[in-house]
């Protein structure tokens, strides 16, 4: 068990209120009067979640976007955010971050409501936090734990671009021109699917975002829902930029399915809802692909062109591995 999972197990003994959803979901869902308020908190640490030389405007964008992705997975409309900011003694960096924060909040329709600032010790990595608050749809916020045997499994968009972009910036992968730019942009400026999440929420049994890797997030949905999830890996959507750079072999797809930072949506829904799901996807302008199904049982099973294949040793990103 990773250090992250071990710590979360300790927290489950404390987080006993229904809003916490057993700490198995992307966000807390708090009932206030007749409404459901969605709350989520994410952190970025320099050298862990972003590179030290990433432009501060993109760090601010990413901090907002990762939280908006959690709201998207609950079909929520953003209301506002609270910022936790560490002052590192670089006024130019702080000013550029503020510019990027304003741009991101404007793009996603959220307001800055407040927060806190602290000073960093010399040479300490920046640690940034953001709490996002949203309003769930009238049909309720989907839970990661809602998948049912017989459901079809869908994913939005494509996976792998952000991981490839990070590899390019680290000098581990080569790409040229617009392909290089597109992959780096996917890493630095992710675009969560808020409108799509809101449109899909009434039609799904379960929904979560793909933030730590398709495989690990599918396994989390299976575990939370106490059912088995089967993924057809040859149906996993990849972008033209990723295919041009890394290919679409079985090995490439298995690798990409463990990458983090994609911020797409993973959903389980009854097969009869597929037409409504595709209509919502077309309206939002974001493709949705059917990539598997849920069944009785437990865990995650993978196939490639109809044949069962073993799980890779690592399913995705976890802290403390």
N, C-alpha and C positions, 0 to 999 in steps of 0.2 A: 504494500500500500504506500502511495506517495505521501510526502509530508503534507501536501495540500489536503488530500482526502482524509488523512488522520486527524488534522485539525478540524475539518468540517464535521467529522463525527462527534468531536467534543462539543461543537457549537449546536448540533442538533438537540442535545440534551437541554440546552438553554432556550432555543428558538421554538417554543411549544405553541405559540399562538397560531391560529389558522392562517393569518396573513403571510406567515413565513413559508407556507406550503412545504414544510419539512425540509427546507433548504435544498430541494431537488429541482427547482425551477430557475428560470433566468432572472426573475424579479419577485419581489413581494407584492401581494395584492391585498390592499386594505379596504374593507368596506366602511364607507362613511355615508351615513344616511342611505339613500337609494343608489349611490354611485360606488364604483370600484376604482380606487386610486392605486396606480402602479408605481412602485418605487424600486430603483435599482442604483447600484453604486459600483463604479469601476475605477481602477487605478492604473497609471502608467509609470514605470520606473525606467530611468535612463539606463541604457545598456541591457535592459531586459525586454521592454516592450517597444522601445524606439532607440535609434542609434544616436550617439552623442552629437554627430554632425548633421542630423536631420534638421531642416529649417524649423524654427519655433512655430511658425504659422501652421505647418502641417502637424506638429505635435498637438497643438490646440485643437485642430480639426479632428484628429484621431481620437483625442480624449472625449470630445462630444459624440463622435460617430459611434464609438463602441457602446456608449450608454444608450444612444438612440436605437441601436440594433436590438438591445434587450427590450425596449419599448415596442419595437416593431414585432417582435416575437409574441407579444401579448396583444397585438392589434391596437395598441394604445396611441392616443393623440398627445404629443408633448405639451406640457404646461410650463415647466421651468426647470432650472438646475441650480445646484449649490456647488461652489467651487472650493476645493482645497488646494492652495498654491504655495509652493516653496520658493522663497526668494534666494536666488543664488549669487547675488552681487553683480549681476550683469544687466544693467538697465536696458540696453538695446535688445537683449533676448526677451526680457519681460514685456517690453513694448510690442515687439513683433508677435509674441504669444497673444497679447490682448487683441491685436488686429485680427489674428486668425480665429480667436474665440468669437469675436463679434461676427465674423463672416459665417462661421459654422452655425451659430445660434440663429442667425437670420435665415440661413438656408433651411434649417429644420424647424423653424417656427417655434423656438423655445426662448424663454426670457431668463436672464441671470437674476436670481432672487437673493443671493447672498453667498456666504461661505466663510473661509478663514484663510489667513496667511501666516506662515512661519518662516524663520530664517534657517538656512542650511549651514552646517559646519563646513569649513574649507575643504574643497575637493569631494564633498559628498555627492552622490548621484541625485539628480532631481527626482522627486517623487510627487506625482500629481494625482489628485482625486476629484471625482465629479459624481454627484448624486443627481439623478434625473427623476422627474416626477411626471406622470402621465395619467390620462383619463382613459379607462378601459371602454370598449364599445358596449352598447346596450345589451348585446348578446353575451357579455362576459369575457374576461381575459382567458384565452386558452392556456391550458396547463401542459407542461412537458409530460406529465404522468397520465395523459388521457388516451394514448394509443390503444386500440382494441384489435384483437385477432380478426383478420379479414380486411383490415384497413389497407389502403394503398399508401405508399410512402413517396413523397415528392420533395424535390429541392428547387429553390429558386436560383436563377442566374447560373454562374459557373464557379468552380473552385480552382485554387492553385495559383492565380495571378499574383496575389500578395506575397506568397511564399517565394515565388520566382523573382519578384521585385526585390525582396530582401536579399536573396542570393546574389542578384546582380550588384547591389550596393556593397555587399561583402566581398565582391570579387570572385565569387564561387561559380558564376554563370555569366555567359556572354550573350548579348543581344544588341541589335542595332536599331537606330532610327525610331520610328513611331512605335515599333514593338517594344523596344526598351522603355520608352516613355510611358506606354500604357501599363506595363507591368510594375514599374516603380510607382506610378500614380495609384495603382490598386493597393499597394502597401502603405503609402503615405496618406492617401486621401480616400479611405473606404466610403462607400455610399450605401448606408443601410436602407432597407426597403420599407419605409414607414407606410407609404400609401398602399403598397401591396399587402403588408401585414394587416392593415385595417380592413382591406377588402376580403382577405382570406378568412379572418377570424370567425365569421358566422358559419363557415363551411367545414371546419376542421374539428377533429377530436383532440389533437395535440399539436403544439407548435413550439419550436425553439429556434434560436439562431445558431448558425455554424460559425463558431468563433475559435475553437481550439482544434478543429479538424473534423471533417465529415464523419469519420469512423468513430471517434471518441464521443462526439455529440449524438450520433445514432445509438451508440451503446448506452449512453446516459438516458435517452428516451426509452429504450427497451427496459432498462433496469427500473426506472421510475414508474413505468406502466405495467411492470410485471408481465411482460410478453416478450416474444422473440421478434427481432427485426431482421429481414433478409434484404441485402442490397445487391443489385445487379451492377457490378462495377463497370461493365462495358457500356452502360447507359449513363454513367456519371457525366455531367456536362462540363466541357472544357472550352475555354475561349480560343479563338483563332491565334491570338498572340501567344498563349501558352503552348498550343500545339506546334506552332512554328518554331518555338524555342526548345521545347522539351519532348515533343512527340506525344503520341497517344497509345503507346504500348501498354500491356498489362502492368509492367513494372512502373511505368510513369504514372498511370492512374492510381495504383496502390500507394505510391509515394505522395502524390498530390492530395489524396484523401486524408492524409495525416497532417497536412499543413494547417496552420492557424491563420487568423486575421482575414478570413473571407467575408464574414458578416452577411452571409446569405441566410435564407430561412429553410428549415427542415420541418416538414409537416406530415401528419398522419390523418387520413380522411377516408370515409366510406367511398368505395369505388363509384357509387352513383353520384358523388359530388364532383367528379372529375370535370364535367362540362362547365360547372360553375367556377371551379378553380381556374380552368384555362381561360374562361371569359374574363375573370378578374385579372389574370396575368396579362392578357392582351390589352386591357384597359390601362393598366399601370405601365405597360411597355417593358416589362421584365419577364423573360421566359421562365416557365416552370416545367420541370421534367419529372416524369414518373420513373423512379429508380428502384422500386422494391415493394415489399409488402410486410405486414405484421401477421403473426400467427400465435397460436398457443405455444408455450414454452418459455425460454429465457435466452438472453444474450444476443449476440450479433453473428450472422452468417453471411459470407460473401460468395458470389458466383462470378464467373467470367465466361461469357458465351455459353451459359447453361451448365457449366461444370463448377462444383464447389471448390473453392480455393482457401488455403489457410489464412488466418488473420496475421498481419505483420506483427513483429514483436512490440512495436510502438504504435498506438492508435491515434495519438495526437499529443498536443502540448499540455503538460501538467507542471505546476510549480513544485519544486522540491524533488524532482526526479534525479 
